[in-house]
């Protein structure tokens, strides 16, 4: 019976399980952050202070409670430009009054990011080559487990309430693009123009984000780039869902290897779409 399932079923089975792991890890991290805040304890080496956003909602702010503590100041465009080390609480207060803020980074989180990048690279390799699908799925699963708390941290960094709204937007965009793309109303995956646009659009987005490390970008430019990225990855979703439909009609297209490759591609579309929306919200 399992061998008779369609390619879309196989793809969605893999995709939904991985997205589910990310969301469970994200919500669990945020839940434990609230517990750490209420009980004045730490989570992954981080402590949390409570603030209230413009809608009178509780917004947790993560910070590192060790010394020396890195303090950073942004320039007029919102890019980090100056850094000082605070040796005690008095120096923190002094630097805060000068316009500095505390950089949030711990060895635990740095380790999580490193492991996530390694497993993401391995998953990409297995998906692109089509070999060792089982090992690829295991790598995919580990990557998703690591992505969960990282996403939770990103949402807390900006405002978890906005993060929840971003998740709702991504959910509806994914459902809509899935219906349109898989419905094959338009052959998105066979359009040469669309392939050209997606390739150079992604290339441009990558170059812009790399440039931000060397060139000061205005908040408006960063927000415009994030909005463009959100539109771009929405179109990628249309393309990849349509590709599932096309692969189903091919000889030997309905395989777990193809399902793994397509699920990973759609997964990347969804995660990138979410990150771009969060970026746009953070720079609004």
GIVENBEL-V437995 format. One record per pair of residues at least 6 apart in sequence whose C-alpha atoms are under 8 Angstrom apart, sorted by the first residue. I is the first residue (numbers start at 1). GAP is how many residues later the second one is. D is the distance in whole Angstrom. If there is no record, write none. Layout:
i=(I I)
gap=(GAP GAP)
d=(D D)
//
This chain:
i=(6 6 7 7 7 7 7 7 7 7 7 8 8 8 8 10 10 11 11 11 11 11 12 14 14 14 15 15 15 15 18 18 18 18 19 19 21 21 21 21 22 22 22 22 22 22 22 23 24 25 25 25 25 25 25 26 26 26 26 26 26 26 27 27 28 29 29 29 29 30 30 30 32 33 33 33 34 35 36 36 36 36 37 37 37 37 37 40 40 41 42 44 44 44 45 45 45 45 46 46 46 46 46 46 47 47 47 47 48 48 48 48 49 49 49 49 50 50 50 50 51 51 51 51 52 52 53 57 59 59 59 59 60 60 60 61 61 62 62 62 63 63 63 64 64 64 64 64 67 67 67 68 68 68 68 69 69 69 69 69 70 70 70 70 70 70 71 71 71 71 71 71 71 71 71 71 72 72 72 72 72 72 72 72 72 73 73 73 73 73 73 73 74 74 74 74 75 77 77 77 77 78 78 78 79 79 86 86 95 109 112 112 113 113 115 115 116 116 116 116 119 119 119 119 120 120 120 122 122 123 123 123 123 124 126 126 126 126 127 127 127 127 127 127 128 130 130 130 131 133 133 133 137 140 152 155 155 155 156 158 158 162 162 163 166 166 166 167 170 170 170 173 174 174 174 177 177 177 177 177 178 178 178 180 181 181 181 181 181 181 181 182 182 182 182 182 182 183 183 184 184 187 188 188 188 188 188 189 189 189 189 189 189 198 198 198 201 202 202 205 205 208 219 220 222 222 223 223 223 223 223 224 226 226 226 226 227 227 227 229 229 230 230 230 230 230 233 233 233 233 234 234 236 237 237 237 240 240 240 241 244 247 247 248)
gap=(242 248 237 240 241 246 247 248 249 251 252 236 237 240 251 246 249 245 248 249 251 252 251 245 246 249 248 249 251 252 122 123 126 249 125 248 120 123 124 127 122 123 124 125 126 127 129 125 124 120 121 122 123 124 127 121 122 123 124 125 126 127 121 125 121 119 120 123 124 122 123 126 11 10 15 27 26 6 6 7 11 12 10 11 12 13 23 7 8 6 6 62 64 65 19 20 61 63 16 17 18 19 58 60 15 16 17 18 12 13 14 15 11 12 13 14 8 9 10 11 7 8 9 10 6 7 6 104 97 100 101 102 96 99 100 95 96 42 94 95 39 40 41 38 39 40 41 42 19 20 21 17 18 19 20 16 17 18 33 34 13 14 15 16 32 33 12 13 14 15 21 24 29 30 31 32 8 9 10 11 12 28 29 30 31 7 8 9 10 26 27 28 6 7 8 26 6 139 140 141 142 139 140 141 137 138 6 9 6 41 34 38 33 37 28 31 26 27 30 31 20 21 23 24 19 20 23 14 17 13 14 16 17 140 6 7 9 10 6 9 130 133 134 137 133 127 128 131 126 123 124 127 123 124 8 7 8 123 7 120 124 116 119 115 108 111 112 107 100 103 104 61 60 63 96 57 58 60 61 64 59 60 63 58 7 56 57 58 59 60 61 56 59 60 61 62 63 59 62 58 61 55 6 50 51 54 55 6 50 51 53 54 57 34 37 38 31 27 30 20 24 17 64 63 58 61 56 57 58 60 61 56 50 51 53 54 49 50 53 44 47 42 43 44 46 47 36 37 39 40 35 39 33 29 32 33 22 25 26 25 18 6 7 6)
d=(8 6 7 8 6 8 5 7 8 8 6 6 8 8 8 7 6 8 4 6 6 5 7 8 7 6 5 7 8 6 8 6 6 8 7 7 8 6 6 7 5 6 8 6 4 8 8 6 7 6 8 8 4 5 8 8 4 5 7 6 4 8 8 7 8 8 5 6 8 6 8 7 7 6 7 8 8 8 6 6 7 7 7 5 6 7 8 7 8 7 8 8 6 7 7 8 6 7 6 6 5 7 8 7 6 5 6 6 6 5 4 6 6 5 7 8 6 6 5 6 6 5 6 7 5 6 6 8 8 6 7 7 6 7 8 6 6 7 7 7 7 7 5 8 8 6 7 7 7 6 7 6 5 5 7 5 5 7 7 8 7 6 5 6 6 6 6 5 6 7 8 7 6 5 5 6 6 7 6 4 7 5 5 6 6 6 6 5 6 6 4 6 4 5 7 8 6 7 6 5 6 8 7 6 6 7 6 8 8 8 7 8 8 8 8 8 8 5 6 7 6 7 7 5 8 7 6 7 7 5 7 6 5 8 7 7 8 5 8 7 8 7 5 7 7 6 8 7 8 8 6 7 7 8 8 8 5 8 8 8 6 8 7 7 7 6 6 7 7 7 6 7 8 7 7 7 8 6 5 7 7 7 6 7 7 8 5 7 8 5 4 8 5 5 8 7 6 7 8 6 7 7 7 7 5 6 8 7 5 7 6 6 8 7 8 7 7 8 8 7 7 8 6 7 8 7 7 5 8 6 7 8 5 7 6 5 7 7 6 7 6 8 5 8 5 6 5 7 7 5 7 7 6 6 6 8 7 7 6 8 7 5 7 6)
//
